């Protein structure tokens, strides 16, 4: 009995895009590197990985990512830089709290700074943003990111 690889409309399902498959391969490689490193040098190696990834970005994204990295690590030194799906992220006890996604890498018109469910951003209204489009970092934008990161790590979700 064979497996039906066609969808309901008789066409082959599209599945994951090449970009999504590349992100999954990158994540698998990250997990292998983390396992190979053991616990001792993971934090330092994670920061080196993040800085190397930022250095690979196109100049506009690189400038934003470098600034985001400085804001996050300066505001919340307890967060550990690491790669997450091939992009810079910052984790608490191994779980990602916030991340930066390069618009250039994702082939989008803007980069994204976002938070996972590990971030303590919950709002009593039942509605709050979890990611932000970033094209440049103004002083006001930098202050907003710092305040959000501070809030994200000061509360337990």
N, C-alpha and C positions, 0 to 999 in steps of 0.2 A: 504494500500500500504506500504510494508516494505522497509527498507533501505538496499541497496545492500552493504554488508560489504566486498565483494570480489573485488580485483583489476581486471584490464583488462585481465590478464593472468589466471584468475580463482583462484588465490591464495589469501589468506588473506594478506593485506598489513602489513608490519612489524611495522609501527608506531614508536613511540619513544622508545629508549632503556631504560632499568631500570635506568641507570646513568642519562639520560636526564630527566626522570620523577622525580628522586630524586632531581635534581637541580631545577626543577620547584616547587616541594613541598617546598624546602628550601627558594626559592624566595618568595613564597606566605607567608610563616611564617615570613620572614623578613618584608614584607609589613604590616602584622598584628601587629608585634612588633612596627614598626615605627608609625603606627596609634595610638596604645595604649599609646605610650610614649608622644605624643603631641610634640610640638616644643621645650619646655624648655630643656629637658635633652637629646635630640636626638644626639647631637654631642658627648657628653661624652659617652653615651650608645653605639654609633656607634663605637667609638674607642675601648671600652671594648669588643664588639662583634668581632671586627677584631683581637684584641690581643688573645682572646679566641680561635678563629678559627686557628690562626697561631700556638698556643700552641698545638693544636690537630694534627698538621702535623707531618709526619715522620721526623727524625732529619735532613737529608740533605735539604729537602724543607723548614723546619722550620728555619734553619740557613739563607737560602737565603731570605725567606719571612720577617724575622726580620730585616735584613739589608735593604731590599727594603722599608719596612715601615719607618725605620729611615731616609733613603735618601729622600723619598717622603715628609714626614712630616717636615723634616728639610729644604728642598729646597722650598717647597710650603706650608707654614703653613695655607694658606687660604683654602686649600683643606680639606674636612672633611672625615675622614675614615668612611667607612660603608661596610656592606656585600652586595655583588651583585652576585646573583646566587650562594650563599653559599661560596664565595671567597672574599678575601680582595680587596677593591676598594677605590678610593679617588674621592670625588665629589666637584663640585663647584655649589652652589645654587641648591643642590639636584640632579644634573646631573653628572653622572660618567664621569670623564676625563681619568683616568688610572686605571689599575687593575693588580692583580697578580693571576695567576691560577696555583695551585699546580699540578705538573706532577703526583705525587703519587695519589692524589685524582681523577684526570682525567684518571688515568691508562695509562699515556703517558711516554715516556722516558725522557722528559724534562719538566720543568715548563715554563710558559709564562708570560712575562710582556708586557702589551699592552695598547693601547690608543683607545678611542672611537672618534666619530665624534665631540665631544665637545672639543677635544684637538686642539690647534692651531698649528698643525704640517704641514699644507698644504704647498706644495712646488710648485713654479712656473712651474717646469718641468711637473707637472701633475702626478708625480709618487713619492710616499714616503712610507716607511714602517710604519705599524700600530701595529705590535707586534714583539717580540723578544723571541727566545728560550733562556732559562737560565738554566745552569747546575751548575754554580758556579759564584761567583762574584769576579772578579779580581779588582784591583785598577782601571784599564782602564774601565772595565764594570760599576763600580760604578760612575765614572766620566761621562760616556755616559748617564746613567740613569738620573743623576742629571741635565745634560745639556738638555736632552729631556723633562724632567718634567718642568724645567724652561721655555723652549720654549713653551711648551704646555699651560702653564698658562699665559704667557706674551702676547700672540696673541689671538685675537678672531677669531675663524674659519669662 
